Each structure stands twice: as structure tokens, then as C-alpha cells.
Amino acid sequence: KKASASAKPKVLVANAPKASLVKTQRLTPKQLAEVKRANDAKEEILKGDAYVHGGQLSEALVIYEKYKDTPYMDAKNFKNMAVCYRSVGKGVVTNLGLAKTYFEKAATLSNDAESYLALGQLLLVSGNGLTRNPALANDYLGKALQKGNKEAAYELGRLYLVGAENLEKDEMKALILLEAAGESGISDAQWLLGNTYSKGTVGTPKNMTKAKY
């Protein structure tokens, strides 16, 4: 029989898979539960980050403490946790020892300058769960400086200007670091340079032109 004019020709697809052979991979109930648990955790941790940015540190800490030993926390979360413990007031009991612990976790995970700077600053004080260690502070500040952090240059310059236990005073090195920090706009470094040059020291002649600058 002749095909009618309106009939559509059949299109043959070479090597078309049979429907019965196509398998859809399905997650097991256990895997589905884990996916949901991970999504819920990440959503709650993001809420913790938002609390930190909004100054609600005690609320943030409740969340971070809940997930601190899980794989859902990253470097940013640990850094925020450290900031909470370093703070004074805002419903948080300050604990510099814990702040150091979580800045170290953040530094290990991200190798970032801010965490190294914070560790260096913490180790220049003592008390509240923390022991002063200028030599280790110098190492951390040096790592922050290598990554271009100018505030680390100020902290290191200040440290070398006066010296500390296990760290010799080095005025020449101090002034180089402080001038780099001062030129980058750090006012504390500018003030310290002005004060140093206006009075002079044993190793640094008085220089009122530089002091005024």
C-alpha cells in the first residue's frame, strides 16, 4: 500500500539504548540522611558567620561549638570563632588561649596573613589562658609580613625597637619595618617613628625633619 501524503517518515537512531538498560543511580537512605545533615550543618554555620558580622558573638559561638569537631567547619569559621574568644564583652567570656587555638586551626587550613598576624599579636601578651612568647610571635608576624601584611611590619618594627626576651633589640631593622608600615598608612607606625626621631636614641640620632614628616 502506498503511504499517505500526511504520514511522517520514521527516523531510526543508530545504537539507541533500550529503556530497560538505562539505570538511574539512587542514593541509599543512609546517604540521603548524610546529605541532609551536611546541608543543615552548613546552613547553620552560615548563620553563625552572619551573627559574627552582626556583633552577636555569643549566638555565633553556640553554633561554632556545636560543629567545631565536624568536617563542616572551614578556615573562615575557625577564624570567626577565634575572633569571638578574643573579644571583650558582647556576651562572650574572653579566652585568649582558645582564641590562639582556633587562629592556629584557621592558619593551618588557609595559610592566610590575618591569622598569622592575630597569632603574633596574641603571643605578645600573657594571661587569660595565654603565655607570652615573643620569639614565636616573631615567627608568626614574619609569615604575615611575607604575605604582604603591613600591620605585621608595624608589630615587628615595634618589637625590634624595644627588644624582648629571646629576641634582641635591632633599631635599624625596626626603623626599616616601621617606615614601610608608616608609608602604607598605618598611623601607629607613623606616631612611633615621629616620637623616636624627635627624641633620638643611642642608635638613632635625633632628626626633627623626619619627626615632623
HELIX and SHEET records of a PDB file:
HELIX    1   1 ALA A   19  LEU A   21  5                                   3    
HELIX    2   2 PRO A   29  HIS A   53  1                                  25    
HELIX    3   3 LEU A   57  TYR A   67  1                                  11    
HELIX    4   4 ALA A   75  ARG A   86  1                                  12    
HELIX    5   5 LEU A   96  SER A  110  1                                  15    
HELIX    6   6 ALA A  113  LEU A  122  1                                  10    
HELIX    7   7 PRO A  134  GLN A  146  1                                  13    
HELIX    8   8 LYS A  150  VAL A  162  1                                  13    
HELIX    9   9 GLU A  171  GLU A  183  1                                  13    
HELIX   10  10 SER A  187  LYS A  199  1                                  13    
HELIX   11  11 MET A  208  LYS A  212  1                                   5    
END                                                                             
